[in-house]
Structure formats: structure tokens, C-alpha cells
Amino acid sequence: MDNQQKIVIYFDSDEDGTGELFVEANSNNFAGNSSAWFNKTELLDFANALTVYPLAENNLPKLASGFWRSNVKGELKEEHLVISVYPIDGVGNLGVQVKLATQRWSEMCPESQHLVRLEITTNYNALETFSKELVVLINGRVENATLQNV
């Protein structure tokens, strides 16, 4: 069994302060990829939230995008890309859950949507390094940011 756990993120910046975030992730023989649009400020805020030590249970870092509800501002109707971070024990080990899904258009039945949810285990030091890579990626100075399990 392959125990490699890794998240690789790419960013295609647009001129309007937004961009498409592409994520490839694999963990224990599960893998997937997806993309979603984000505001650069939201991405930088997420990267900054990854540097908080210790993580506060009531304010865990989370990044999510997909199709938004037209009648409820700020609420997702369909998630295509979600990254959330949380403590998994009391000694500094962290989980990074990645949810990746294909877009489901109105003519498709719900079962047609492809979905993978997986966890990468990491720690605060690796997360801080990943945060720095994300900032450089969003600012267009590197091709990708990578988080591997520790």
C-alpha cells in the first residue's frame, strides 16, 4: 500500500484580483484533483491562518469554493474544493482534509458528480512552510506549493 500523502496546488491568476486554484491530492491510494475560483485576498488570509500556533478550535483554517447560492450571500450550493486544517492530537500533529469534486451542472443527476475526500497528516512546522509557499504562489513567483505528510 502506498502511504504517500501530498497536496500540490497551482494558481492561475486573473487580472481582476481573482484566480483559479487547482489542487491535486493523494493519500493512501486515494487521489483526486479539482479547481475553483477564489479572491486572492481570501487565499492570502487562508495562508496567514495556517501560521497560527496553536490553532484555535473555534477558528480553524478553512478554504472553500464552488457554486454559490444565488439567493443566500456567502453560502455554497455545491462545494468543488475545500481544504480544512485541524489538530488530531495534543502533541502538535495536524490533519489537513481535502475535498475535491467535479462540477455538477443542472442536467446531471447528483450521482454523476465525482468526489474524493482525504486527509494529509502534518505538523505546525510543515504547515508554516506550506503557508509561505502559498503566499509566493499567489503572488506569481513559483509554479506550485506542496504539502507532504510528515
C-alpha positions in Angstrom: 0.0 0.0 0.0 1.3 3.5 -0.9 1.4 5.7 2.2 2.5 8.8 0.4 0.3 11.8 1.3 0.7 15.0 -0.7 -1.2 18.1 -1.8 0.1 20.1 -4.8 -1.5 23.5 -5.5 -1.3 25.6 -8.7 -2.8 29.1 -9.2 -3.8 30.8 -12.4 -4.2 34.4 -11.6 -6.7 36.7 -13.4 -6.3 40.5 -13.8 -9.3 41.2 -11.6 -7.8 40.1 -8.3 -9.2 36.6 -8.5 -7.8 33.3 -9.9 -8.4 29.6 -10.4 -6.8 27.4 -7.7 -6.0 23.9 -8.9 -5.4 21.2 -6.3 -4.1 17.6 -6.7 -4.1 15.5 -3.6 -3.3 11.9 -2.8 -3.3 9.8 0.4 -3.1 6.1 1.0 -4.0 5.1 -2.6 -6.9 7.7 -2.9 -6.3 10.6 -5.2 -8.2 13.4 -7.0 -8.0 16.8 -8.5 -10.3 19.8 -8.8 -10.2 23.5 -9.2 -12.3 26.5 -8.0 -12.2 30.3 -8.2 -11.0 32.4 -5.3 -10.3 36.0 -4.5 -6.5 36.5 -3.9 -7.2 38.2 -0.6 -9.1 35.1 0.6 -6.2 32.9 -0.4 -3.7 35.1 1.4 -5.9 35.2 4.5 -6.0 31.4 4.5 -2.2 31.2 4.1 -1.8 33.5 7.1 -4.3 31.5 9.1 -2.0 28.4 8.6 0.7 30.1 10.6 -1.3 30.4 13.9 0.1 28.4 16.8 -1.7 26.8 18.3 -4.8 26.5 16.1 -7.9 27.7 17.9 -10.7 25.1 17.9 -13.2 27.9 17.3 -11.3 29.4 14.3 -9.8 26.6 12.3 -8.4 27.5 8.9 -10.8 26.6 6.0 -10.8 27.4 2.4 -13.9 26.6 0.3 -15.3 27.4 -3.1 -17.6 26.1 -5.8 -21.1 27.1 -7.0 -22.6 29.8 -4.7 -26.3 30.1 -3.9 -27.9 32.9 -5.8 -30.4 33.6 -3.1 -28.2 33.4 0.0 -25.0 35.5 0.0 -21.9 33.7 1.1 -23.4 30.2 1.1 -22.1 27.4 -1.2 -24.7 25.4 -3.1 -22.1 23.0 -4.3 -18.5 22.5 -3.0 -15.8 21.8 -5.6 -12.7 22.5 -3.5 -12.4 22.5 0.3 -9.3 22.5 2.4 -9.6 22.4 6.2 -7.0 22.1 8.9 -7.4 20.8 12.5 -5.5 19.2 15.3 -5.5 15.4 15.5 -3.8 15.0 18.9 -2.3 17.0 21.7 1.3 16.9 20.6 1.2 19.1 17.5 0.1 16.7 14.8 -2.4 18.2 12.4 -4.8 16.9 9.8 -5.5 18.6 6.5 -8.7 17.4 5.0 -9.1 18.0 1.2 -12.4 17.6 -0.5 -12.3 17.6 -4.3 -15.4 17.4 -6.5 -16.3 17.8 -10.2 -18.8 20.5 -11.1 -22.4 19.2 -11.4 -24.5 21.0 -13.9 -28.3 21.2 -13.7 -28.8 18.5 -16.3 -26.7 16.0 -14.4 -28.0 13.7 -11.7 -26.3 14.0 -8.3 -24.7 10.6 -8.6 -22.8 11.8 -11.6 -20.6 14.0 -9.5 -17.1 12.6 -8.8 -15.9 13.3 -5.2 -12.9 12.4 -3.1 -12.2 13.4 0.5 -8.9 12.6 2.0 -6.6 13.6 4.9 -2.9 14.5 4.9 -1.2 14.3 8.3 1.3 17.1 9.0 2.6 19.3 11.8 3.0 23.0 12.6 6.5 23.4 11.0 5.5 21.8 7.7 2.2 23.8 7.7 4.2 27.1 8.2 6.5 26.2 5.3 3.4 25.4 3.1 1.9 28.7 4.1 5.0 30.6 2.9 4.9 28.6 -0.4 1.2 29.5 -0.9 2.0 33.2 -0.5 4.8 33.1 -3.1 2.5 31.1 -5.4 -0.4 33.5 -5.1 2.0 36.4 -5.8 3.1 34.6 -9.0 6.7 33.8 -8.1 6.6 30.0 -8.1 4.8 27.3 -10.1 3.2 25.4 -7.2 3.0 24.9 -3.5 3.3 21.4 -2.0 2.5 19.9 1.4 3.7 16.4 2.1 2.9 14.3 5.2 5.5 14.2 8.0 
